[in-house]
Every structure is written in structure tokens, then in C-alpha cells.
Amino acid sequence: GVVAVIGHFNSGCSIPASRLYNDAKIIQISPGSTNPDYTEQGFPHAFRICGRDDQQGAVIATFLHDQLKLTKIAILDDKTTYGEGLATVVKKNFEAKGGTVVMFQGIGKDDRDFRSNIAVVKGSGAEAFVWGGMYSQGGPLCVQLRQAGLNIPFVSDDGCFDQAFVDTVGGTAENVYLSFGQDYH
């Protein structure tokens, strides 16, 4: 008797579930699935109430290149549909503006030791660091970057727009930027 589902939280769940809901003609409204593939499947019963990664990634790239006037960035993502998808859009848009991506790597979503990635960033000449992923890794990653002496801009997405990220980053939050959609409440 279900006629609608509010969810799922992320693209990795929503995309496969949307096929099932569509076949059953159940409306699906996702509050957090930002990967364009979710709605570009053309399912008439799938809706989102948040922005898309292709929009958010373009905003991040424009901010880095046009506002901060940077030419070289490093990108790390969590290899999820969300994180890698967004990171790829940032890379594509930053390079289209004439910028250089000096590192583009993915890590497992359970990784918490980022020293090898940070070593690559340190040797790359990156002027900013972009994280494509969630706050549970983004917070510790930012802290480890700062502990390694890298005070370059740390830029991430709405996956880090969470109080847990702020609590983890604490006093190392200077020069941290997060992109997210407008909050209407």
C-alpha cells in the first residue's frame, strides 16, 4: 500500500532503488541524492529536493579559479557515486577554465589515515585541496592536512555540511569552504 517514499539519503542508494520504485509506480522524493544520474534516468516517479553534483561541482571549480584565483588543485574522493561523481565534475570544470588538477585520487570510504595522500598533495604544488565525500572522512582529513602543515584552502561539498564536521575540524577550520544548497527553514 505504499504510494511514496521520502529517501534515500544518497545517490548510491537512490539510483538502484529508483528502478524498483519506478516499476511499482511508487513516488520517490530524495532529500540528498545529488548525482545527476538519479533523475536523468527519466523515471516519472523520481524527484529530488536538492541541487545536483554537476551544478555544485561547477560552483566549486568557479570559486577556486575565478574567486580565489588558483591554477592548481588536488582532488581526493571517497569512490562513492556521490563523492567520485562530484570530484569528477570539479575536475572537468576546473580544467575547462584552464586550471590544472595535480592530483586526482580515490580512497576507500572507511579509510582514516590520509598521510600517503597528503604526501602527494605536499609534493604537487597544489594551491587548494578538494574533498569529494562525507563529513566522517572530511573532518579527519582536514585536521591531518593542517597537522602536516598544509594551510591551503580545504574545499568540500554538502556532504561535509554537518555539525560533526565542524566539531571535528574545530580550530583548524580557517580557510575551509563548503558548498551546499540554500537552507529554506
C-alpha positions as CSV (number, residue, x, y, z in Angstrom):
1,G,0.0,0.0,0.0
2,V,3.0,2.4,-0.1
3,V,2.4,5.2,-2.6
4,A,5.5,7.3,-1.9
5,V,9.0,7.1,-0.3
6,I,10.9,10.1,1.1
7,G,14.5,8.9,0.6
8,H,17.1,7.7,0.2
9,F,19.8,9.8,1.7
10,N,22.4,9.4,-1.0
11,S,22.8,8.7,-4.7
12,G,24.4,5.3,-4.2
13,C,21.1,4.1,-2.6
14,S,18.6,6.2,-4.5
15,I,19.7,5.3,-8.0
16,P,19.3,1.5,-7.7
17,A,16.1,1.9,-5.6
18,S,14.6,4.2,-8.1
19,R,14.3,1.4,-10.6
20,L,12.3,-0.7,-8.2
21,Y,10.1,2.2,-7.2
22,N,9.5,3.2,-10.8
23,D,8.5,-0.3,-11.8
24,A,6.0,-0.3,-8.9
25,K,4.8,3.3,-9.7
26,I,5.8,4.5,-6.3
27,I,6.8,8.1,-6.0
28,Q,10.4,8.7,-4.7
29,I,11.5,12.0,-3.3
30,S,15.1,12.2,-2.4
31,P,16.3,14.9,0.0
32,G,20.0,14.3,-0.6
33,S,20.7,12.4,-3.9
34,T,22.8,14.9,-5.9
35,N,24.2,12.7,-8.7
36,P,22.6,13.7,-12.0
37,D,22.0,10.1,-13.0
38,Y,19.3,9.8,-10.3
39,T,16.8,12.0,-12.2
40,E,18.3,11.7,-15.7
41,Q,17.1,8.1,-15.9
42,G,13.8,9.7,-17.0
43,F,11.7,7.9,-14.4
44,P,8.5,9.9,-13.9
45,H,8.2,9.0,-10.3
46,A,11.7,10.1,-9.1
47,F,12.2,13.6,-7.7
48,R,14.9,15.4,-5.8
49,I,14.7,18.5,-3.5
50,C,18.4,19.3,-3.6
51,G,20.9,20.5,-6.1
52,R,22.8,18.4,-8.5
53,D,26.5,17.5,-8.5
54,D,27.0,19.0,-11.9
55,Q,25.8,22.3,-10.5
56,Q,27.7,22.1,-7.3
57,G,30.9,20.9,-8.9
58,A,30.8,23.8,-11.4
59,V,30.3,26.3,-8.5
60,I,33.3,24.8,-6.6
61,A,35.5,25.0,-9.7
62,T,34.4,28.6,-10.5
63,F,35.0,29.6,-6.9
64,L,38.5,28.1,-6.9
65,H,39.5,29.5,-10.3
66,D,37.7,32.8,-10.5
67,Q,37.3,33.9,-6.9
68,L,40.4,32.5,-5.2
69,K,42.4,32.9,-8.5
70,L,44.0,29.5,-8.1
71,T,45.5,27.5,-11.0
72,K,46.5,24.1,-9.4
73,I,44.3,22.0,-7.2
74,A,44.4,18.5,-5.7
75,I,41.3,16.4,-5.5
76,L,40.5,13.3,-3.3
77,D,37.2,11.5,-3.2
78,D,35.7,8.5,-1.4
79,K,35.0,6.5,-4.6
80,T,31.2,6.6,-4.0
81,T,28.6,7.5,-6.5
82,Y,28.4,10.8,-4.7
83,G,32.0,11.7,-3.9
84,E,33.6,10.5,-7.1
85,G,30.8,11.9,-9.2
86,L,31.2,15.4,-7.6
87,A,35.0,15.3,-7.7
88,T,34.9,14.4,-11.4
89,V,32.7,17.4,-12.2
90,V,35.0,19.7,-10.2
91,K,38.0,18.3,-12.2
92,K,36.3,18.7,-15.6
93,N,35.1,22.3,-14.8
94,F,38.4,23.4,-13.3
95,E,40.4,22.1,-16.3
96,A,37.9,23.8,-18.7
97,K,38.7,27.1,-17.0
98,G,42.4,26.5,-17.7
99,G,43.3,25.2,-14.3
100,T,45.4,22.1,-13.6
101,V,44.4,19.2,-11.4
102,V,47.7,18.0,-10.0
103,M,46.2,15.0,-8.1
104,F,43.0,13.1,-8.6
105,Q,42.7,10.1,-6.3
106,G,40.1,8.0,-4.7
107,I,40.2,6.2,-1.3
108,G,38.0,3.6,0.4
109,K,35.1,5.0,2.4
110,D,36.5,3.5,5.6
111,D,40.0,5.0,5.3
112,R,41.0,7.3,8.1
113,D,44.8,7.6,7.6
114,F,45.5,10.1,4.8
115,R,49.2,10.5,5.2
116,S,50.1,9.0,1.9
117,N,47.6,11.2,0.1
118,I,48.7,14.2,1.9
119,A,52.4,13.5,0.9
120,V,51.3,13.5,-2.7
121,V,49.5,16.9,-2.2
122,K,52.5,18.4,-0.5
123,G,54.8,17.4,-3.4
124,S,52.3,18.5,-6.1
125,G,52.3,22.3,-5.7
126,A,48.6,22.3,-5.2
127,E,47.2,25.6,-4.1
128,A,43.9,24.1,-2.8
129,F,42.6,20.7,-1.7
130,V,39.1,19.5,-2.8
131,W,37.4,16.6,-0.9
132,G,34.6,14.8,-2.6
133,G,32.8,12.9,0.2
134,M,31.2,12.9,3.5
135,Y,32.0,14.6,6.8
136,S,33.1,11.4,8.6
137,Q,36.2,11.3,6.5
138,G,36.3,15.0,5.6
139,G,36.8,16.2,9.1
140,P,39.8,14.0,10.0
141,L,41.2,14.6,6.5
142,C,41.2,18.4,7.1
143,V,42.7,18.0,10.5
144,Q,45.5,15.8,9.1
145,L,46.2,18.3,6.3
146,R,46.7,21.0,8.9
147,Q,48.8,18.8,11.1
148,A,51.0,18.2,8.1
149,G,51.5,22.0,7.7
150,L,49.2,22.4,4.7
151,N,47.1,25.5,5.2
152,I,45.9,25.8,1.7
153,P,42.1,26.1,1.2
154,F,40.2,23.0,2.0
155,V,37.1,22.9,-0.1
156,S,34.3,20.3,0.1
157,D,30.7,19.7,-0.7
158,D,27.4,19.4,1.1
159,G,28.5,16.0,2.4
160,C,30.6,17.9,4.9
161,F,27.9,20.4,5.8
162,D,27.2,18.8,9.1
163,Q,27.9,19.8,12.8
164,A,30.0,16.7,13.2
165,F,32.4,18.1,10.5
166,V,32.6,21.4,12.4
167,D,33.2,19.6,15.7
168,T,36.0,17.5,14.3
169,V,37.7,20.4,12.4
170,G,37.4,22.7,15.4
171,G,40.3,25.2,15.5
172,T,41.6,24.1,12.1
173,A,38.6,25.5,10.2
174,E,40.3,28.6,8.9
175,N,40.5,28.6,5.1
176,V,37.8,25.9,4.9
177,Y,35.0,26.3,2.3
178,L,31.9,24.1,1.9
179,S,29.3,24.2,-0.9
180,F,25.7,23.5,-0.3
181,G,22.2,24.5,-1.4
182,Q,20.3,27.3,0.3
183,D,18.6,26.3,3.5
184,Y,14.9,27.4,3.5
185,H,13.9,26.7,7.1
